[in-house]
Amino acid sequence: MRLPIVALLLSCSLAHAAPPKAEAFAPLLELAGIHLLCEQSAPLVQRGLSEQQQAALAKLFAADALCLDLAKRLARSFDQGQLQRAQQLLESPLAQGFTAAERAVGESGAEGLAAYRQQLDARPPRQERLQLVRRLDAAAHTTALATLLRYEAGKTQALLALKARGESIDELALSRQTKAQKEALRVSSAEAVESFMLYAYRQMPSEQLVEYAALYEQAEVALLFERSVKVFPTLFATRRAQLRK
């Protein structure tokens, strides 16, 4: 009986280590809020362009295709166990409670957030609370991803503007020309993310915020966001290459 048991254990081990299919990442990207970045990509790139240009870009930057491309690249870094663990963490009641608080801001309109931002200078948050929000931001790479989305969309629009004038530019030169914009985008993104988190989580006890930040620091969740930050620019660069044809 020992041989079948060994064979069974080996097959289970191999199944656990096998890379997941790209489609299996869809629920995880939704939970992590990364699919929302894919949804926002086309509108940002299309801004201010003609209807004909917008139609072409809508297809090129379609959200589901963009996230599927991301998932294919993420799959190289994950096994089934890591994928399942990351999904379990982001499905937890703790994570869902914070997600509900974020959604409530969007559902109740931007007036409350805008008013809160105006009050921040006069009534700054407690330093320890601010540090917790910054810890969460760093762990979830929220500012990093927001900056990347705005920067890569801006680079794409710059390429389209040059192309409309009959000029051509390769990816390296485009990066050099737009590099100065990235720091300004990072600063404004950080300010927006920070004030949003302070407002959205204002009813959450600091103890829960500590737990939530620690959740994003878990190895499997950290891997998801670290890899997404590295891969996201490639998704745009690949599509800009198609625009150059």
Summary of the structure (lengths in Angstrom):
residues: 245
radius of gyration: 20.8
end to end distance: 62.1
largest distance: 74.9
contacts: 699
relative contact order: 0.14
helix: 82%
strand: 0%
